Amino acid sequence: MNRQFTILSDPGARVIRTYGLVHPGAGMEGSDIALDTTLLVDTDGYERWRRVSETLPDLPTAEEILTRIRATAAHASEEKAR
């Protein structure tokens, strides 16, 4: 798969607040931090998949993420063909 993916850095917590993914007061010195979350957002900015993990072992595997990306890309291709 020859694709480019954007990885988000959100030091001001603006994006995590927009998506409702803030864990209030759980950071160092009581600061807000993000919930461990994997989001798949399409090229139009729509959220297509979300996985909020409860613990580190609950994080999705690379294979699970790639499967979701492939399924989303296939669905988008089908929609364009219609």
BAFI-3210 file (N, C-alpha, C; in Angstrom, 3 decimals, decimal comma, padded with zeros to 6 digits):
// residues 82
n [1|2|3|4|5|6|7|8|9|10|11|12|13|14|15|16|17|18|19|20|21|22|23|24|25|26|27|28|29|30|31|32|33|34|35|36|37|38|39|40|41|42|43|44|45|46|47|48|49|50|51|52|53|54|55|56|57|58|59|60|61|62|63|64|65|66|67|68|69|70|71|72|73|74|75|76|77|78|79|80|81|82]
n.u [000,856|000,800|000,617|000,054|-000,134|-001,540|-000,359|-001,481|-000,535|-001,346|-000,830|-002,152|-004,581|-006,877|-008,086|-008,692|-010,602|-012,619|-013,398|-014,346|-012,636|-011,270|-009,537|-010,150|-008,013|-006,216|-003,586|-000,104|000,399|-002,313|-003,257|-005,227|-005,566|-005,423|-007,731|-006,724|-006,910|-007,822|-008,432|-010,042|-010,124|-011,647|-010,688|-012,329|-012,709|-014,456|-015,291|-014,651|-014,130|-013,703|-011,840|-011,763|-009,584|-009,442|-007,313|-003,710|-003,176|-005,500|-005,299|-005,723|-004,422|-001,794|-002,549|-005,342|-005,981|-005,070|-006,813|-009,249|-008,689|-008,389|-010,982|-012,507|-011,448|-012,192|-014,967|-015,321|-014,440|-016,436|-018,638|-017,966|-018,093|-020,752]
n.v [-001,168|002,035|004,761|007,977|009,122|011,282|012,222|013,339|016,037|017,584|019,799|021,959|020,906|021,347|019,830|017,373|018,223|019,060|016,612|015,366|013,929|014,233|013,636|014,813|016,468|014,335|014,377|015,337|017,194|017,717|018,468|018,474|015,631|013,612|010,974|007,614|007,132|006,037|007,406|007,370|009,461|010,666|011,972|014,124|015,067|013,713|011,681|008,282|006,009|005,061|004,318|004,102|003,463|001,583|000,683|000,256|-002,360|-002,605|-001,123|-000,717|-003,070|-002,772|-004,177|-004,302|-001,583|-001,087|-002,781|-001,462|000,932|000,008|-001,033|001,289|002,761|001,102|001,267|003,991|004,043|002,497|004,155|006,358|005,199|004,950]
n.w [000,000|-001,016|000,422|001,952|005,265|007,648|010,765|013,831|015,891|018,849|020,778|022,031|022,686|021,229|019,164|020,427|022,212|020,460|019,352|021,598|023,322|025,729|028,723|031,575|033,838|034,153|033,477|033,943|036,875|037,070|034,574|031,539|029,418|026,415|025,713|025,051|021,805|018,569|015,523|012,383|009,807|006,927|003,639|003,297|005,773|007,444|010,181|010,146|011,555|014,946|017,798|021,104|023,583|026,556|028,062|027,730|026,608|025,176|022,888|019,352|016,981|014,512|012,239|012,539|012,288|009,667|008,292|008,729|007,388|004,761|004,293|004,489|002,360|000,226|000,395|-000,150|-002,800|-004,016|-003,602|-005,192|-007,691|-008,165]
ca.u [000,000|001,623|-000,245|000,582|-001,087|-001,228|-000,387|-001,840|000,032|-002,362|-000,372|-003,130|-005,762|-008,044|-008,734|-009,293|-011,834|-013,607|-013,878|-014,830|-011,700|-010,462|-009,553|-009,874|-007,205|-005,475|-002,186|000,828|-000,033|-003,747|-003,621|-006,076|-004,871|-006,306|-007,987|-006,028|-007,911|-007,422|-009,500|-009,837|-010,843|-011,455|-010,106|-013,290|-012,762|-015,476|-014,833|-015,148|-013,953|-013,152|-011,600|-011,274|-009,031|-009,515|-005,983|-002,727|-003,393|-006,716|-005,028|-005,863|-003,177|-001,550|-003,353|-006,733|-006,075|-004,954|-008,065|-010,248|-008,332|-008,720|-012,438|-012,993|-011,050|-013,030|-016,317|-015,254|-014,348|-017,760|-019,512|-017,609|-018,500|-022,220]
ca.v [000,000|003,222|005,871|008,873|009,332|012,396|011,949|014,592|016,514|018,525|020,277|022,864|020,091|021,854|018,758|016,385|018,814|019,032|015,230|014,855|012,892|014,770|013,004|015,991|016,374|013,076|014,580|015,804|018,381|017,920|018,980|017,612|014,852|012,894|009,550|006,834|006,998|005,947|007,919|007,354|010,593|010,606|013,161|015,221|015,470|012,978|010,555|007,021|004,949|005,536|003,300|004,664|002,336|001,683|000,404|000,069|-003,605|-002,462|-000,354|-001,548|-003,502|-002,173|-004,914|-003,856|-000,238|-001,223|-003,379|-000,382|001,861|-000,650|-001,113|002,647|003,112|000,321|001,849|005,278|003,740|002,055|005,322|007,183|004,476|005,052]
ca.w [000,000|-001,137|000,844|002,968|006,345|008,531|012,197|014,486|017,148|019,330|022,086|022,631|022,993|020,502|018,414|021,333|022,753|019,375|019,193|022,879|023,758|026,822|030,043|032,398|035,047|034,270|033,101|034,972|037,624|036,887|033,256|030,719|028,397|025,490|025,876|024,031|020,753|017,172|014,661|010,947|009,233|005,483|003,017|003,419|007,178|008,180|010,994|009,611|012,557|016,218|018,824|022,359|024,326|028,011|028,608|026,661|025,855|024,393|021,677|018,155|016,359|013,200|011,269|012,679|011,718|008,211|007,817|008,716|006,312|003,482|004,170|004,242|000,994|-000,688|000,445|-000,849|-004,226|-004,429|-003,617|-006,364|-008,902|-008,316]
c.u [000,903|000,764|000,501|-000,516|-000,612|-001,370|-000,582|-001,044|-000,886|-001,965|-001,338|-004,446|-007,021|-008,803|-009,387|-010,554|-012,949|-014,221|-014,363|-013,947|-010,777|-010,651|-009,151|-009,033|-006,348|-003,991|-001,339|000,310|-001,494|-004,158|-004,517|-005,213|-005,902|-006,539|-007,203|-007,035|-007,248|-008,623|-009,100|-010,740|-010,583|-010,943|-011,043|-013,457|-013,814|-014,865|-015,479|-015,016|-013,284|-012,977|-010,989|-010,854|-009,074|-008,138|-005,003|-002,903|-004,623|-006,500|-005,185|-004,495|-003,018|-002,410|-004,824|-006,925|-006,005|-006,213|-009,155|-009,964|-008,723|-010,233|-013,025|-012,660|-011,904|-014,438|-016,347|-015,201|-015,701|-018,720|-019,230|-018,077|-019,997|-022,634]
c.v [001,232|004,448|006,743|009,103|010,482|011,940|013,288|014,835|017,635|019,095|021,238|022,195|020,564|020,724|017,743|016,932|018,768|017,646|014,614|013,773|013,364|013,937|014,106|015,664|015,140|013,205|015,034|017,101|018,737|018,486|017,974|016,873|014,155|011,475|008,823|006,473|006,879|006,386|007,748|008,438|010,581|011,928|014,364|015,681|014,757|011,816|009,277|005,870|005,545|004,353|003,999|003,491|002,603|001,532|000,260|-001,253|-003,555|-001,655|-001,255|-001,906|-002,771|-002,860|-004,495|-002,477|-000,301|-001,832|-002,322|000,614|001,267|-000,699|000,262|003,079|002,374|000,898|003,173|005,065|003,300|003,231|006,200|006,533|004,599|006,324]
c.w [000,000|-000,834|001,841|004,001|007,209|009,974|012,892|015,757|017,611|020,695|022,779|022,980|022,275|019,806|019,351|021,986|021,703|019,234|020,510|023,473|024,875|028,086|031,021|033,632|035,182|033,916|034,272|035,583|037,348|035,545|032,522|029,704|027,513|025,977|024,781|022,947|019,394|016,353|013,208|010,372|007,731|004,932|003,041|004,858|008,000|008,948|010,472|010,586|013,783|017,139|020,032|023,226|025,828|028,657|027,447|025,920|024,945|023,109|020,452|017,583|015,022|012,140|011,339|012,061|010,199|007,598|007,725|007,595|004,963|003,261|003,860|002,824|-000,028|-000,750|-000,316|-002,364|-004,782|-004,558|-004,845|-007,661|-009,166|-008,977]
res [m|n|r|q|f|t|i|l|s|d|p|g|a|r|v|i|r|t|y|g|l|v|h|p|g|a|g|m|e|g|s|d|i|a|l|d|t|t|l|l|v|d|t|d|g|y|e|r|w|r|r|v|s|e|t|l|p|d|l|p|t|a|e|e|i|l|t|r|i|r|a|t|a|a|h|a|s|e|e|k|a|r]
***
